[in-house]
Amino acid sequence: MRPYEELIVPIPDYPKPGIVFQDLTPAFADGAAFAAMVDDLAAHFAGAGITKVVGAEARGFIVGAAVALRLGAGFVPCRKPGKLP
C-alpha cells in the first residue's frame, strides 16, 4: 500500500446516495504522502512529452499543478462555466 492510500477517507452517499466520495485532503496534509501521490501520478506520464497539465476545479488544481511541476510542464486550470478565470 502506498503511504497516501491509508489516508484517503471514503465518504459514502456524498454528494448523493450511491456515490462514495474519496476525501484526499488528509493525504494532502501529509508531506510524504502528498509527494508520493504526485510522484506516482507523474510517473505515468514521464517521457510522454507532456507540455501542459489540465486540472479541473477544485482538487484538480491542487494535484494537477503539483504533477505539472514534477513533469516540467505548464498548468491550465479549468473552471465551471460562468466562473472567473
C-alpha positions as CSV (number, residue, x, y, z in Angstrom):
1,M,0.0,0.0,0.0
2,R,1.3,3.5,-0.9
3,P,1.6,5.9,2.0
4,Y,-1.3,8.1,0.8
5,E,-3.8,5.2,0.3
6,E,-4.4,4.7,4.0
7,L,-5.1,8.5,4.4
8,I,-7.8,8.7,1.8
9,V,-11.2,8.7,3.6
10,P,-14.2,7.3,1.8
11,I,-17.4,9.2,2.5
12,P,-20.5,7.1,1.4
13,D,-23.5,8.7,-0.2
14,Y,-21.9,12.0,-0.9
15,P,-22.8,14.2,-2.7
16,K,-25.8,11.9,-3.4
17,P,-26.9,8.3,-2.5
18,G,-24.8,5.6,-4.1
19,I,-21.7,7.7,-4.6
20,V,-18.6,7.2,-2.4
21,F,-16.6,10.5,-2.3
22,Q,-12.9,10.0,-1.7
23,D,-11.6,12.7,0.5
24,L,-7.9,13.3,-0.4
25,T,-7.3,16.2,2.0
26,P,-5.7,14.1,4.7
27,A,-3.2,12.9,2.1
28,F,-2.6,16.5,1.0
29,A,-1.8,17.4,4.6
30,D,0.9,14.8,5.0
31,G,4.0,16.0,3.1
32,A,5.4,12.5,2.4
33,A,2.1,11.1,1.3
34,F,1.3,14.0,-1.0
35,A,4.8,13.8,-2.6
36,A,4.3,10.0,-3.2
37,M,0.9,10.6,-4.7
38,V,2.3,13.3,-7.1
39,D,5.3,11.1,-7.9
40,D,3.1,8.1,-8.7
41,L,0.8,10.2,-11.0
42,A,3.7,11.9,-12.7
43,A,5.4,8.6,-13.3
44,H,2.6,7.5,-15.6
45,F,3.3,10.4,-18.0
46,A,7.1,10.8,-17.7
47,G,8.8,10.8,-21.1
48,A,5.5,11.4,-22.9
49,G,6.3,14.9,-23.9
50,I,3.6,16.5,-21.8
51,T,3.8,20.3,-22.1
52,K,0.6,21.2,-20.3
53,V,-1.4,19.5,-17.5
54,V,-5.1,20.5,-17.2
55,G,-6.7,20.4,-13.8
56,A,-10.5,20.6,-13.2
57,E,-11.5,22.5,-10.1
58,A,-11.1,22.1,-7.2
59,R,-8.9,19.1,-6.3
60,G,-7.6,19.1,-9.8
61,F,-6.0,22.5,-9.2
62,I,-4.0,21.0,-6.2
63,V,-3.0,17.7,-7.8
64,G,-2.7,19.0,-11.4
65,A,-0.4,21.9,-10.5
66,A,1.9,19.6,-8.5
67,V,2.1,17.0,-11.3
68,A,2.8,19.7,-13.8
69,L,5.7,20.9,-11.7
70,R,7.1,17.4,-11.5
71,L,6.8,17.0,-15.3
72,G,8.3,20.4,-16.0
73,A,5.1,21.3,-17.8
74,G,2.7,24.2,-17.6
75,F,-0.6,24.1,-15.7
76,V,-4.0,25.0,-17.1
77,P,-6.8,25.3,-14.5
78,C,-10.3,24.6,-15.8
79,R,-13.3,26.2,-14.2
80,K,-17.1,25.6,-14.5
81,P,-18.9,27.9,-17.0
82,G,-19.6,31.3,-15.6
83,K,-16.8,31.3,-13.0
84,L,-14.0,33.8,-13.1
85,P,-10.8,32.6,-14.7
